[in-house]
Amino acid sequence: MNIDYSKLPFHMQDGTRRYIEHGIPPGGFLSVVICNDLSGAYSKADHHNRTVIEDWFRFFHNDAPADCSGSVVAFNDWCRSGGTMKGVMT
């Protein structure tokens, strides 16, 4: 799966990649976005992320693996799974 992380704010791309590819839990803002918590995301967003919050939800809906987001359960399962690159040497 080839994911275009450039759709995201530059300062957030590495954390998003680590989460999707390796199941490494990100910080507070990104975690609540992944869990599909819009009000939590808005309250934790920095100024830039607040202006592109719709893009975040669109990215996880359209571009990221379907089972990596949408709820707390999906988030926790994804972290336990090791992400898309589990077992792949990088």
C-alpha positions in Angstrom: 0.0 0.0 0.0 1.5 3.3 -1.1 0.2 6.1 1.2 0.7 9.8 0.3 1.7 11.3 3.6 2.4 14.7 1.9 -1.3 15.4 2.2 -0.7 16.0 5.9 1.0 18.9 7.7 4.8 18.3 7.4 5.4 18.3 11.1 2.9 15.4 11.5 3.9 13.1 8.7 6.6 11.1 10.6 4.3 10.3 13.5 1.5 9.3 11.2 3.9 7.1 9.2 5.2 5.4 12.4 1.7 4.7 13.5 0.4 3.3 10.2 3.6 1.4 9.3 4.8 0.2 12.7 1.8 0.6 15.1 3.7 3.1 17.2 1.2 5.2 19.2 1.3 8.9 18.3 0.7 11.9 20.5 -2.6 13.1 21.9 -4.0 15.0 18.9 -3.3 12.3 16.3 -4.5 9.6 18.7 -7.9 11.2 19.0 -8.2 11.8 15.3 -7.4 8.1 14.7 -10.1 7.2 17.3 -12.6 9.3 15.4 -13.1 11.8 18.2 -13.8 15.1 16.4 -14.3 17.3 19.6 -11.2 15.8 21.2 -9.2 16.4 18.1 -10.3 20.0 17.9 -9.4 20.6 21.6 -5.9 19.0 21.2 -5.0 20.5 17.8 -2.3 23.1 17.4 -3.2 26.2 15.4 -2.2 24.6 12.0 -3.9 21.3 12.6 -7.1 23.1 13.7 -7.3 24.7 10.2 -6.9 21.3 8.4 -8.9 19.1 10.7 -11.2 18.0 7.9 -8.2 16.9 5.9 -7.2 14.6 8.8 -10.5 12.8 8.9 -10.5 12.6 5.1 -7.0 11.1 5.1 -7.9 8.4 7.5 -11.2 7.7 5.7 -9.8 7.6 2.2 -6.0 7.0 2.3 -5.1 5.0 5.4 -5.8 1.3 5.9 -9.4 0.9 6.8 -8.8 -1.0 10.0 -6.2 1.4 11.5 -8.7 4.0 12.6 -12.3 4.7 13.5 -12.5 3.8 17.2 -10.5 3.3 20.3 -10.7 -0.5 19.8 -9.3 -0.1 16.2 -6.5 2.1 17.5 -5.5 -0.3 20.2 -5.7 -3.3 17.9 -3.6 -1.5 15.3 -0.9 -0.7 17.9 -0.8 -4.3 19.0 -0.7 -5.5 15.4 2.6 -3.7 14.6 1.2 -1.8 11.6 1.5 -2.5 7.9 5.3 -3.2 8.0 5.2 -5.8 10.8 8.0 -8.3 10.1 9.4 -6.2 7.2 12.9 -4.8 7.7 13.2 -1.1 7.0 
